[in-house]
Amino acid sequence: MPPPDPAIVRVPGPWTHRAVSANGIRIHVTEHGPPGGPLVVLLHGFPEFWWTWRHQLLALGDAGFHAVAPDLRGYGDTDKTPRGYDLWTLAGDCAGLIRALGERRAHVVGHDWGAAIGWSVAALHPRLVVSLTALGAPHPTTMRDALLRDPLGQGRASRYMAGFQLPRLPERSLRADEGARVGRIMRAWAGTDWASTADFADTVARNREAIRISTVAHCSLEYYRWAMRSQVRSDGRRFARAVAGPVGVPVLQVHGADDPCVLDETMRRTRRFAGAGFTHHALPATGHFPQQEHPAQVTDLIRAHLGAAGD
C-alpha cells in the first residue's frame, strides 16, 4: 500500500490550516482564535501530530487566544528534513514559528516531546516565552538523570527507547500492517477509561495513517536517537549546560497518575528548573495523554495558568 499524502493531516473543522516558513523549513500549522489574541503554541509528541490538541485548540481559540498547533519537524505535513531532530534545532523551530507569526512572545504548551521542546525554548529563547505548560514529560535533564539514577523505575518505564535505537527495524515495525504498532503503543500508554471510547479509536486510526506518511516513522525515531546518543557526545553536554538553569517563566505541569512511560516522581523532580513558579497536577485514572483523556479538565488548568501568567 502506498504511503498516504501528507495533506491527510489537514483535517477539516472550525480551525484553519496553512504553511508557515520558519527556521529554514515549512511548518504546517492548524490555528483557531483571533490573530490579535495572545499566542499559544501547542506542541505535540510521539506518535501523534497536531490532532492531539483539537480540544484545547478550539477552547482556547474561543476564549480569545490565538491558538496554533503545528506538526513538528518530520511529522504530518511539515517538512521532513534529513537532520535537525536535536533539541537545539527543534527549539529553534518553535522560536522561529513565534516570530514568523508576527509575535514577540507566546505561551508554550507541550506534550511528550513537545514538552521537552517547550522546556528547551524557555531556556534557550527566554524572551519569547510568557509561560510554559508541560504534559507527560519532564525537563530533559530531569529525564536524563532519572534514567541513570533510577534504572528499575524510570529506566524500566522508558525501556522502549532502547528499541528505537536500532537501525531500520523500528521504522518498519511502525509502518507495518497499516501502522498497527501505533495503536498498540497508544493503548498501552493510555488510561483505561479513554482506551474504551470511540474517540480513542478514531484518534488511533488517524495516528496510524499519519505515521505511514513517507519518512515520518524515521523522522519521529530520530528524536529518540539524538536523545540517547547525544549523552556521550559534545553536543549533548553543551545542550545540558545551556538548559541547566531555572527558566524565568511560570510553569504548569499536568501528568497522568497512571502514565506508564513517565513516573510522577520523575515529573515532580522538574521543580528545580522552574524559577518563576511551579504547579504540578497529577490527574488520577489518567495515562500518558491527559489532554485527550480529560480534555475539559486539562483545558481549564491551562486556561487558568495562561490567565495568571498574563500577556
C-alpha positions as CSV (number, residue, x, y, z in Angstrom):
1,M,0.0,0.0,0.0
2,P,1.5,3.4,-1.0
3,P,2.1,5.9,1.8
4,P,-0.7,8.5,2.4
5,D,-0.4,12.1,1.1
6,P,0.8,14.4,3.9
7,A,-2.3,16.5,3.3
8,I,-4.4,13.9,5.1
9,V,-3.5,15.6,8.4
10,R,-5.3,18.8,7.3
11,V,-8.5,17.5,8.9
12,P,-11.4,19.8,8.1
13,G,-13.0,21.6,11.0
14,P,-13.7,25.0,12.6
15,W,-10.0,25.7,12.5
16,T,-7.8,26.8,9.6
17,H,-4.7,25.2,8.1
18,R,-1.7,27.0,6.5
19,A,2.0,26.6,6.0
20,V,4.5,28.9,7.8
21,S,8.2,29.3,6.9
22,A,10.3,29.3,10.0
23,N,13.9,28.3,10.9
24,G,14.6,27.2,7.3
25,I,11.6,24.8,7.0
26,R,8.0,24.9,6.1
27,I,5.8,24.1,9.1
28,H,2.1,23.1,8.8
29,V,0.0,24.8,11.4
30,T,-3.6,24.5,12.5
31,E,-5.0,27.6,14.2
32,H,-8.1,28.9,15.8
33,G,-9.0,32.1,17.5
34,P,-8.4,35.8,16.8
35,P,-5.0,36.6,15.2
36,G,-4.6,39.5,17.6
37,G,-5.2,37.4,20.7
38,P,-2.4,36.2,23.0
39,L,-0.4,33.5,21.1
40,V,-0.5,29.9,22.4
41,V,1.7,27.4,20.6
42,L,0.7,23.8,21.2
43,L,3.4,21.2,20.6
44,H,2.5,17.5,20.1
45,G,4.6,14.4,20.9
46,F,5.1,10.8,19.7
47,P,3.4,9.1,17.9
48,E,1.0,11.8,17.0
49,F,0.5,15.1,15.1
50,W,-1.3,18.3,15.8
51,W,-4.6,16.5,16.2
52,T,-3.8,15.7,19.8
53,W,-4.6,19.3,20.7
54,R,-8.0,19.5,18.9
55,H,-10.0,20.1,22.1
56,Q,-7.6,22.7,23.5
57,L,-7.3,24.4,20.1
58,L,-11.0,25.1,20.0
59,A,-11.5,26.0,23.6
60,L,-8.5,28.4,23.8
61,G,-9.4,30.0,20.5
62,D,-13.0,30.5,21.6
63,A,-11.6,32.1,24.8
64,G,-9.8,34.8,22.8
65,F,-6.4,33.2,22.4
66,H,-4.7,32.7,19.1
67,A,-4.1,29.0,19.4
68,V,-1.7,27.4,17.0
69,A,-0.9,23.7,16.8
70,P,2.0,22.8,14.4
71,D,3.1,19.5,13.1
72,L,6.6,19.1,14.5
73,R,9.6,18.8,12.1
74,G,9.3,15.4,10.4
75,Y,5.6,14.9,11.2
76,G,2.4,15.4,9.4
77,D,2.5,18.0,6.6
78,T,5.7,19.7,7.9
79,D,9.0,19.3,6.1
80,K,10.9,16.0,6.7
81,T,14.5,17.1,6.7
82,P,17.4,14.7,6.7
83,R,18.7,16.1,10.1
84,G,17.6,18.6,12.7
85,Y,16.0,16.3,15.3
86,D,18.0,17.6,18.2
87,L,16.5,19.8,20.9
88,W,18.7,22.8,19.8
89,T,17.1,22.8,16.4
90,L,13.6,21.8,17.5
91,A,13.6,24.7,20.0
92,G,14.7,26.9,17.1
93,D,11.7,25.7,15.1
94,C,9.3,26.8,17.8
95,A,11.2,30.1,18.3
96,G,11.2,30.8,14.6
97,L,7.5,30.0,14.4
98,I,6.6,32.5,17.1
99,R,8.5,35.2,15.2
100,A,7.1,34.1,11.8
101,L,3.6,34.5,13.3
102,G,4.4,38.1,14.0
103,E,4.5,37.9,17.8
104,R,7.2,38.9,20.3
105,R,6.2,36.3,22.9
106,A,3.9,33.3,23.3
107,H,2.6,30.8,25.8
108,V,4.2,27.4,25.0
109,V,2.3,24.2,25.8
110,G,3.8,20.9,25.0
111,H,3.1,17.2,25.4
112,D,5.7,14.4,25.4
113,W,8.4,15.5,23.0
114,G,6.5,18.8,22.7
115,A,7.1,19.3,26.5
116,A,10.8,18.7,26.1
117,I,10.9,21.2,23.3
118,G,8.9,23.6,25.4
119,W,11.4,23.4,28.3
120,S,14.2,24.0,25.7
121,V,12.6,27.0,24.2
122,A,12.1,28.6,27.6
123,A,15.7,28.0,28.4
124,L,17.3,28.9,25.1
125,H,14.9,31.6,23.9
126,P,13.6,33.1,27.2
127,R,12.5,36.4,25.7
128,L,10.0,34.6,23.5
129,V,8.1,32.7,26.2
130,V,5.4,34.0,28.6
131,S,4.6,30.8,30.3
132,L,5.3,27.1,29.9
133,T,2.8,24.2,30.3
134,A,4.3,20.7,30.1
135,L,2.3,17.4,29.9
136,G,3.7,13.9,30.0
137,A,7.4,14.7,30.0
138,P,9.8,16.4,32.4
139,H,12.7,18.8,31.8
140,P,15.2,16.9,29.5
141,T,17.9,17.0,32.2
142,T,15.5,15.5,34.7
143,M,14.7,12.7,32.4
144,R,18.4,12.0,31.7
145,D,19.2,11.9,35.4
146,A,16.2,9.7,36.2
147,L,17.2,7.2,33.6
148,L,20.7,7.0,35.1
149,R,19.8,7.0,38.8
150,D,16.5,5.0,38.8
151,P,17.1,2.1,36.3
152,L,14.4,-0.1,38.0
153,G,11.9,2.7,38.0
154,Q,12.1,5.3,35.3
155,G,14.7,3.3,33.4
156,R,12.3,0.3,33.1
157,A,9.4,2.6,32.2
158,S,11.5,4.1,29.4
159,R,12.9,0.8,28.1
160,Y,11.0,1.2,24.8
161,M,13.5,4.0,23.9
162,A,16.3,1.4,23.7
163,G,14.5,-0.5,21.0
164,F,14.1,2.7,19.0
165,Q,17.9,2.9,18.7
166,L,18.1,0.0,16.2
167,P,18.5,1.0,12.5
168,R,15.6,0.4,10.1
169,L,13.7,-2.2,12.1
170,P,11.7,0.2,14.3
171,E,10.7,2.2,11.2
172,R,9.4,-0.9,9.5
173,S,7.5,-2.0,12.6
174,L,5.8,1.4,12.9
175,R,4.6,1.3,9.3
176,A,3.7,-2.4,9.1
177,D,0.1,-3.6,9.0
178,E,-1.1,-0.1,8.3
179,G,0.5,1.3,11.4
180,A,-0.9,-1.3,13.8
181,R,2.0,-0.8,16.3
182,V,1.0,2.8,16.8
183,G,-2.4,1.5,18.0
184,R,-0.7,-0.9,20.4
185,I,1.6,1.8,21.8
186,M,-1.3,4.2,22.4
187,R,-3.4,1.5,24.0
188,A,-0.5,0.5,26.3
189,W,0.1,4.2,27.3
190,A,-3.5,5.4,27.6
191,G,-5.7,5.3,30.6
192,T,-8.2,2.5,30.5
193,D,-11.3,4.8,30.5
194,W,-10.3,6.7,27.4
195,A,-9.0,3.5,25.7
196,S,-12.5,2.1,25.6
197,T,-14.1,5.1,23.8
198,A,-14.9,5.8,20.2
199,D,-12.8,9.0,20.4
200,F,-9.8,6.8,21.2
201,A,-10.5,4.5,18.3
202,D,-10.8,7.5,15.9
203,T,-7.6,9.0,17.3
204,V,-5.7,5.8,16.8
205,A,-6.9,5.5,13.3
206,R,-5.7,9.0,12.4
207,N,-2.3,8.4,14.0
208,R,-1.9,5.1,12.3
209,E,-2.4,6.7,9.0
210,A,-0.2,9.7,9.8
211,I,2.8,7.5,10.8
212,R,2.7,6.0,7.3
213,I,3.3,9.3,5.6
214,S,6.6,9.0,3.8
215,T,9.6,9.2,6.2
216,V,7.5,10.2,9.2
217,A,8.4,6.9,11.0
218,H,12.1,7.5,10.5
219,C,12.0,11.2,11.5
220,S,9.9,10.5,14.7
221,L,12.5,8.0,15.8
222,E,15.4,10.4,15.2
223,Y,14.2,12.4,18.2
224,Y,14.9,9.4,20.4
225,R,18.2,8.6,18.7
226,W,19.6,12.0,19.2
227,A,18.4,12.0,22.9
228,M,20.3,8.8,23.6
229,R,23.4,9.2,21.5
230,S,24.0,12.8,22.5
231,Q,24.6,11.8,26.1
232,V,28.1,10.7,25.0
233,R,28.7,13.4,22.5
234,S,29.9,17.0,22.9
235,D,26.6,18.5,21.6
236,G,24.7,16.7,24.3
237,R,27.0,18.1,27.0
238,R,26.7,21.6,25.6
239,F,22.9,21.3,25.5
240,A,22.8,20.1,29.1
241,R,24.9,23.1,30.2
242,A,22.7,25.5,28.1
243,V,19.5,24.4,29.8
244,A,20.9,23.8,33.2
245,G,19.5,27.0,34.9
246,P,15.9,27.6,36.0
247,V,13.5,29.1,33.5
248,G,12.2,32.6,34.2
249,V,8.5,31.9,33.4
250,P,5.8,30.2,35.5
251,V,5.5,26.5,34.8
252,L,2.4,24.3,34.9
253,Q,2.9,20.5,34.8
254,V,-0.1,18.2,34.1
255,H,0.6,14.5,34.4
256,G,-1.4,11.3,34.3
257,A,-1.0,9.4,37.6
258,D,-1.2,6.1,35.7
259,D,1.2,7.2,32.9
260,P,3.4,4.1,32.3
261,C,6.1,6.0,30.4
262,V,7.0,8.8,32.9
263,L,6.7,8.3,36.6
264,D,5.1,11.0,38.6
265,E,8.1,11.1,40.9
266,T,10.2,11.9,37.8
267,M,7.9,14.7,36.8
268,R,8.0,16.3,40.3
269,R,11.8,16.5,40.2
270,T,11.5,19.1,37.5
271,R,10.5,21.7,40.1
272,R,14.2,22.7,40.4
273,F,14.2,24.1,36.8
274,A,11.2,26.3,37.5
275,G,12.5,29.6,38.9
276,A,9.3,31.7,38.4
277,G,6.7,29.4,40.0
278,F,5.8,25.8,39.6
279,T,2.5,24.0,39.8
280,H,2.1,20.2,39.4
281,H,-1.2,18.4,38.8
282,A,-1.3,14.6,38.8
283,L,-4.7,13.5,37.4
284,P,-6.0,10.2,38.8
285,A,-7.1,7.4,36.4
286,T,-5.2,9.1,33.6
287,G,-2.5,7.7,31.3
288,H,0.0,9.4,29.0
289,F,-2.5,11.6,27.1
290,P,-4.2,13.8,29.6
291,Q,-5.2,16.5,27.1
292,Q,-7.2,13.9,25.3
293,E,-8.3,11.7,28.2
294,H,-9.7,14.6,30.2
295,P,-9.9,17.5,27.8
296,A,-12.2,19.8,29.7
297,Q,-10.2,19.5,33.0
298,V,-6.9,19.9,31.3
299,T,-8.1,22.9,29.2
300,D,-9.4,24.6,32.4
301,L,-6.0,24.1,34.1
302,I,-4.2,25.5,31.0
303,R,-6.5,28.5,30.7
304,A,-6.1,29.4,34.3
305,H,-2.4,29.2,34.0
306,L,-2.3,31.4,30.9
307,G,-4.6,33.9,32.6
308,A,-2.4,34.1,35.7
309,A,0.8,34.5,33.5
310,G,-0.7,37.4,31.6
311,D,0.4,38.6,28.1
